[in-house]
Amino acid sequence: MSLINEYRATEEAIKELQARLKNLSQDDKLQTELEFEGKLRTLMGEYQKSLRDIIALLDPEAKSGKLPRGGAVKPTGTKRARKVKQYKNPHNGEIIETKGGNHKTLKEWKAKWGGDVVESWSTTLG
């Protein structure tokens, strides 16, 4: 991109962002949120409390202030184990057992006869 094209693209992006900022600044919801934030920060300063103190007060189970964006905590646990699949080739009677699709012979079969056909040969084991 030439320098003049980059300049014009940046100029256009700035104009779009300025229009968006103007629309946001006229939004009543934004004004309400800004007012709430200001009052909350004033109150926090008055009582010498940090945001972490407030979170700990409102949600004692929150660990080190690192919650996901939605605020929900993911359940901890182990990754679900893959199930073993057994493929039996009807052309030569060969049997393959695998947990994933990264098996050399299985890839060869899928290349030769097609993925859907080879998948029809599979049975899921415990």
N, C-alpha and C positions, 0 to 999 in steps of 0.2 A: 504494500500500500504506500502510495506516495505521501509525502509529508503534508501536502495541502489537503488530500483526502482524509487523512487522519485528523487534521485540524477541524475540518468541517464535520466529521462524524462526532468528534468530541464536543464541538459547539452545539450540535443538534441534541446530543445526550444531555448536556447541561440544561438546555431549554426545556426538555421533557421532564427532567428532575425538578426544575424550578416550578413548573406547572403542577406537578404532583405534590410538591411541598406546599404550594399555595392552597391546593384543595384540602390537604390534610390539616393545615392550620385553621381552616374554617369549619372543620368537623366538630360537632358538639361532643361526641364521645371522646375524642382526643383531649378536648379542653377539660372534661370531667376527670379523665385519667391523670392529666398533668397536675390538676388541682389536688387530687388525692395524693399523688406522689410527693408534691411539695409539702403538704400537711404531714404526711407520714415521716418524711425526712426531718422536718422540724421537730416532731415529737420524738424521733429517735435521738436527735441531738440533745434535746432537753433532758432525756433520761440516760444519755451516754450509752446507747445501745447500737450495735452494728446489725447489719442485715442477717448475719449468721445467728446472732442472739435471738432475733425475731423468729427466724425459721426454727431454731431449736425450741423456742417457746410454743409455737403453733404446731410443730410436727416433731415431737421428740424422737421419733423413729428414723428421721432423716439422717443419713450417715454422711458426715463431713461436707454437707451442703452440696453434694453432687447428685442431684436428681435428674432424671431424663427430662426433656423439654415438656412433655405432657404432664409431668408430675407423678406419673405412675411408676411404681417400682417393679422391675421385672422379677419374676420368681427365679430363685437360684436353683440350679440343678445341673445334671450332666446332660450332655448332648445325646439325643436319641440315637441308639445304635441302629445301623442299617441291617435289614434282614437279608439272609442268604438266599440267593436265587439259584436254581438249578436249571441249566439249559441242556436239552437232549436233542442232538442233531438227528433227525429221522433219516438222513441220507447215509450216514456212516455209523450211527449208534453212539457216537462220542458224547460224553457227559462232562459238563463244566459246572463248577460251583463257584460263585463269586458274590461279593457284596456290592460291587460297583460295576460301572461299564468300562472301566479301564483295564480290560483283560485282552491280551494279544489275540488269542484264538477267537474270542467273542467279536472283536473288531473285524477280524478277517471274515467271519461268517456274515456279519452285518453288511460288509462291503460286497460280498458275493451274492447273498440272497435278499438283502434289504432288512432294515431295522424292524419293521412291523412283522415280517415273517419270522425273524429270529425271536422276537419278543413273544410270539405265539407259542414257541417251544418251551417257554419258561414256566417253572412252578416255584412258588415261594416256600422255603423251608423255615422252620421255627425260628 
